[in-house]
Amino acid sequence: MARAVQKITLSPSCDIPFNKLVLSQSNVRRVKAGVSIEELAEDIARRGLLQGLSVRPVVDQAGAETGMFEIPAGGRRYGALELLVKQKRLAKTAPVPCIVRNSGIAEEDSLAENVQRAPLHPLDQFRAFLALREKGQSEEEIAAAFFVSVNVVKQRLKLASVSPALLDVYAEDGMTLDQLMAFTVSGDHERQEQVFERLKASYDRQPYAIRRMLIEGAVRAADKRVQFIGMDAYVVAGGPVLRDLFQGDDGGWLQDVALVDQMVAEKLKVESEAIAAEGWKWIEVAPDFAYGHAFGLRQLRGETVALTAEEEATRDALQAELDRLSDEYQDSDELPDEVDERLSELETAIEGFENRPVLFDTSEITRAGAFVSIAADGHLRVERGYVRPEDELPAEAEPLSVEDSDADGAMAASYDGYDTIITAETATDPEEDEGLSPISDRLMTELTSHRTLGLRQALGERPDVAFVAALHVLTLKTFYHYGSDSCLELDLKSVSFSAQAPGLNDSASAEAIRARHESWAKALPKDSTDLWNTLQEWDSDSRSGLFAHVVSLSVNAVHEAWNRRPRAFAHADYLAQAVDLDMVAAGWKPTVDNFLGRVTKARILQAVAAAKGQRAADRIEHLKKGDMAAEAQTLLADTGWLPEPLRTADRSASNVESTVTNESVDAVEQSTAIDGETAMAEGEPFAEDEMADDAPHAVAAE
């Protein structure tokens, strides 16, 4: 005969007034975790108590029940109810749903309730948010209901929008949460699935590798072409944008590169047509020009349009307001937002008055041209007034005025203001006569040879005049291209680079040189014949500054395989030390384009080890070349590391010392980050920190 199975008896449930409940010392939860008591209280006020309390009768020393009940499990819910009572939003005697336990151990009840409760799978949370959104709740309403930021809600909805096929893989623990986050960069399900298939054949499945595959070929929003056409215009034209809600993306990536190039070309064409309407002989248009594209061309010297009386008054008023605000807040640690904004507005407005338009002579415009391109900040760059050598006017005749011509073909002329007469030498010496005869070329050569030696000796005794003379001829060749206006045979070569490094024309150094050159050009006289007197009138500091600028344009420390110059490169090293050259301060950073993607893996690892320590290099050693270069770019971004050709001897030693000092700290930080990634890859429970650093838990778990 079969034995009857004893049926389980469940603990009874009842409503107990709140003022009859007390916390138990048997509650195993000691560490605060999850949403705060305040947030849980607000959730209960909105939805009511979704889960009852587990309680036990309180007995006296004789074992008799006192009518009070203690709570070994549900202390956070009790704390939230207590807060609502203190806020007078809940009556002290309000009935609370409870499960009354009489048997077993109180600590066991508390432990079981917390351990046996299965956490919600992140995917279920994502889909729940999506369901609420589809039922009409806005992102703001969902955020308010679950006490999270709107950005957290957007992140959850973005995760829920990934290809269903990939969500199924994630649900079966076929990928990590970090990997799923990476797939949200693209909203194209087909593209997501293609990348996932590529991952199956790859040993490198890190999130950054997924992102790189998804944005392959896209244009960064920070690209100057995008700044030029405007992101909004691109979107209106139907261009898709890839965004990353989980990492900084600098505005995202524009996926339709062909559309970007088309919009850039169209806008440049419109802008160039307006420039061409000014009457220039030629216009060259490109998104970017190589550095030194104007070398060998003479730039016209126009007249800057003067400010009107009204404009001067406006500028003075703006400057006065700027000075007043600057003085008022000079000791403030932090400026109020409205003051900071106003100071920026004033500086921009004043700068507009400083950058005045330049007017050129009509006859000069018809034989000169302009370059139209995009500046590094995305604004239109117009370089007007460049004359090509073939468009220059024919060279003027020597300044010799014809005085007479005799039967022998001799031509008399005045010589540099003197009354001396010179003549072209004939085949035979001229016959003697008693009148004033011209000086022959031969004799003139001999006489001026003596004068040249005299000038050399005298000039060698006058360093001050020699400096001005050298500055004069070099300035002529730099700003006027009229070297023949000087008797000094000094030459200055402005090197045009045979190989253009990426971004060279938009580099910080190029921008600084361009601005300095334009500043000196404005200070110099328009006519080359006035240059000598102008330089004589300038003080020594002005002359020295101009001299330094002009000489700097002749520096050529460019390595060229066909042109071996070891002594010149050695001198470049001395020069770098003399001027304390700092290429880090000059804005150079190692990137995939300018260095890391163009050297061997061994050099990449050597660079990372030198800047961040050997442990950091070991962590990326297994990566493929492209991924290794991209990861190295991130690691080296703010380290100040430079490849050997860019280092200055004295600075290199200090940089190495600084790197060694910080290496141990970097190693600890990197170890922590890697350990976190490893934990996620090994299937650690879902943690909110892994999605948004500042986001609280998404669901109020009672």
Secondary structure by P-SEA (a helix, b strand, c coil): cccccbbbbccbbbbbccccbbbbccccccccccccaaaaaaaaaaccccbbbbbbbbbccccccccbbbbcccaaaaaaaaaaaaacccccccbbbbbbbccccaaaaaaaaaaacccccaaaaaaaaaaaaaacccaaaaaaaacccaaaaaaaaaaaaccaaaaaaaaaccccaaaaaaacccccaaaaaaaaaaaaacccccaaaaaaaaaccccccccaaaaaacaaaaaaabbbbbbbccccccccccccaaaaaaaaaaaaaaaaaaaaacccccccccccccccccccbbbbbbbcccccaaaaaaaaaaaaaaaaaaaaccccccccaaaaaaaaaaaaaaaaaabbbbbbbaaaaaacbbbbbbccccccccccccccccccccccccccccccccccbbbbbbcccccbbbbcccccccccccccccccaaaaaaaaaaaaaaaaaaaaacaaaaaaaaaaaaaaaacccccccccccbbbbbcccccccccccccaaaaaaaaaaaaaaaaccccccaaaaaaaaccaaaaaaaaaaaaaaacccccccccccaaaaaaaaaaaaaacccccccccccccccccccccaaaaaaaaaacccaaaaaaaccccaaaaaaaaaaaaccccccccccccaaaaaaaaaaaaaaaaaaaaaaaaaaaaaaaaaacccccccccccccccccccc
